[in-house]
Amino acid sequence: MNPADLELALGLAALLFVIGLAGMLARRSLVFMLLCAEIMLNAGGFAFIVAGARWGAPDGQVIFIFLLVTAAAEVAVGLALILALSGQGRGRPKGLDADEMRRGGD
Amino acid sequence: MNPVLAVSAAVAVASTVAVVIQRKAVHALLYLIVSFFALAVAMLALGAAFAAALEVVVYAGAILVLFVFVLMMIGVEGPVPSLRAWLFPALLAILLFAELAYALFARPELLEALSVAAPASGAAQVAYAVPAPVPPKAVGLALFGPYAVAAEIAAFLLLSGLVGAYHLGRRDKA
């Protein structure tokens, strides 16, 4: 692997992170903000993989797996929050308390 | 410069920009899946076969499908998009497929993950300018060897995420 490839790959990771950050700052929809968080997490994981490939070490991919787990847990809770906020037949919650959000802010 | 890496990088950037500027969340989601596919091809070109597979199976296949479920529950409004809306996504997907087919059948040396893993000893360790691709076996050995505690903690994190999502989504009886 030649150094130009590594620079290209690291530049790609940085660019994807910046795109995700810009989207996170610019969009106001919760779904889009969660998607942009995914983009940023993924860009970070890609940077880990590039570093692992540079040294021929498995550690980069191991950290990528941990990032994957983190993203999965974050998405599960985040999407549950979005569902609770979107109502689904119940009233809009007022605060960010999990119990109140589930009950629908009565 | 590796052309496979360059093309997939271009596809990834284009589709990620498309994610951010979409108006409808479903379209953004599908562009994000294309972006993750492009990143998976880039990982193949970098020699990380296991991570590439996980990117497709877990990220695009599980996490983003969760997004699709929730978006469908919230409700998708608006008319069916016209045929012209297919042009750009189809172009991106065809580009990805074409480069993957080209690399697989014409120039397999471009995908580092497919090259034979050299034993990491002696000269290979010293000459780190040309590292060998990391096989999935090495990743698994590292994950359940030195990183075993971290793997347990990650399992706890997943469990807590499950409990949290269940608690938020539970409906009280009357």
Chai-1 contact restraints between the chains, C-beta under 6 A:
chainA,res_idxA,chainB,res_idxB,connection_type,confidence,min_distance_angstrom,max_distance_angstrom,comment,restraint_id
A,A4,B,M1,contact,1.0,0.0,6.0,A-B,restraint_1
A,D5,B,N2,contact,1.0,0.0,6.0,A-B,restraint_2
A,D5,B,L5,contact,1.0,0.0,6.0,A-B,restraint_3
A,L12,B,A9,contact,1.0,0.0,6.0,A-B,restraint_4
A,L15,B,V13,contact,1.0,0.0,6.0,A-B,restraint_5
A,L16,B,T16,contact,1.0,0.0,6.0,A-B,restraint_6
A,I19,B,T16,contact,1.0,0.0,6.0,A-B,restraint_7
A,I19,B,V17,contact,1.0,0.0,6.0,A-B,restraint_8
A,G23,B,V20,contact,1.0,0.0,6.0,A-B,restraint_9
A,V31,B,A25,contact,1.0,0.0,6.0,A-B,restraint_10
A,L35,B,A28,contact,1.0,0.0,6.0,A-B,restraint_11
A,L35,B,L32,contact,1.0,0.0,6.0,A-B,restraint_12
A,I39,B,T16,contact,1.0,0.0,6.0,A-B,restraint_13
A,F46,B,L39,contact,1.0,0.0,6.0,A-B,restraint_14
A,I49,B,M43,contact,1.0,0.0,6.0,A-B,restraint_15
A,I49,B,A48,contact,1.0,0.0,6.0,A-B,restraint_16
A,I49,B,A51,contact,1.0,0.0,6.0,A-B,restraint_17
A,A53,B,L46,contact,1.0,0.0,6.0,A-B,restraint_18
A,A53,B,G47,contact,1.0,0.0,6.0,A-B,restraint_19
A,A53,B,A48,contact,1.0,0.0,6.0,A-B,restraint_20
A,W55,B,P131,contact,1.0,0.0,6.0,A-B,restraint_21
A,G56,B,P131,contact,1.0,0.0,6.0,A-B,restraint_22
A,G56,B,A132,contact,1.0,0.0,6.0,A-B,restraint_23
A,P58,B,V134,contact,1.0,0.0,6.0,A-B,restraint_24
A,P58,B,A138,contact,1.0,0.0,6.0,A-B,restraint_25
A,P58,B,V139,contact,1.0,0.0,6.0,A-B,restraint_26
A,P58,B,A142,contact,1.0,0.0,6.0,A-B,restraint_27
A,Q61,B,A48,contact,1.0,0.0,6.0,A-B,restraint_28
A,Q61,B,F50,contact,1.0,0.0,6.0,A-B,restraint_29
A,Q61,B,A51,contact,1.0,0.0,6.0,A-B,restraint_30
A,Q61,B,V139,contact,1.0,0.0,6.0,A-B,restraint_31
A,V62,B,A142,contact,1.0,0.0,6.0,A-B,restraint_32
A,V62,B,L143,contact,1.0,0.0,6.0,A-B,restraint_33
A,V62,B,Y147,contact,1.0,0.0,6.0,A-B,restraint_34
A,F64,B,A51,contact,1.0,0.0,6.0,A-B,restraint_35
A,F66,B,A154,contact,1.0,0.0,6.0,A-B,restraint_36
A,L68,B,V58,contact,1.0,0.0,6.0,A-B,restraint_37
A,V69,B,A154,contact,1.0,0.0,6.0,A-B,restraint_38
A,V69,B,L158,contact,1.0,0.0,6.0,A-B,restraint_39
A,A72,B,I63,contact,1.0,0.0,6.0,A-B,restraint_40
A,A73,B,L157,contact,1.0,0.0,6.0,A-B,restraint_41
A,A73,B,L158,contact,1.0,0.0,6.0,A-B,restraint_42
A,A73,B,G161,contact,1.0,0.0,6.0,A-B,restraint_43
A,V75,B,I63,contact,1.0,0.0,6.0,A-B,restraint_44
A,V75,B,L66,contact,1.0,0.0,6.0,A-B,restraint_45
A,A76,B,G161,contact,1.0,0.0,6.0,A-B,restraint_46
A,A76,B,A165,contact,1.0,0.0,6.0,A-B,restraint_47
A,V77,B,G161,contact,1.0,0.0,6.0,A-B,restraint_48
A,V77,B,G164,contact,1.0,0.0,6.0,A-B,restraint_49
A,V77,B,A165,contact,1.0,0.0,6.0,A-B,restraint_50
A,L79,B,V70,contact,1.0,0.0,6.0,A-B,restraint_51
A,A80,B,A165,contact,1.0,0.0,6.0,A-B,restraint_52
A,A80,B,L168,contact,1.0,0.0,6.0,A-B,restraint_53
A,A80,B,G169,contact,1.0,0.0,6.0,A-B,restraint_54
A,L83,B,V70,contact,1.0,0.0,6.0,A-B,restraint_55
A,A84,B,L168,contact,1.0,0.0,6.0,A-B,restraint_56
A,S86,B,I74,contact,1.0,0.0,6.0,A-B,restraint_57
A,R102,B,L168,contact,1.0,0.0,6.0,A-B,restraint_58
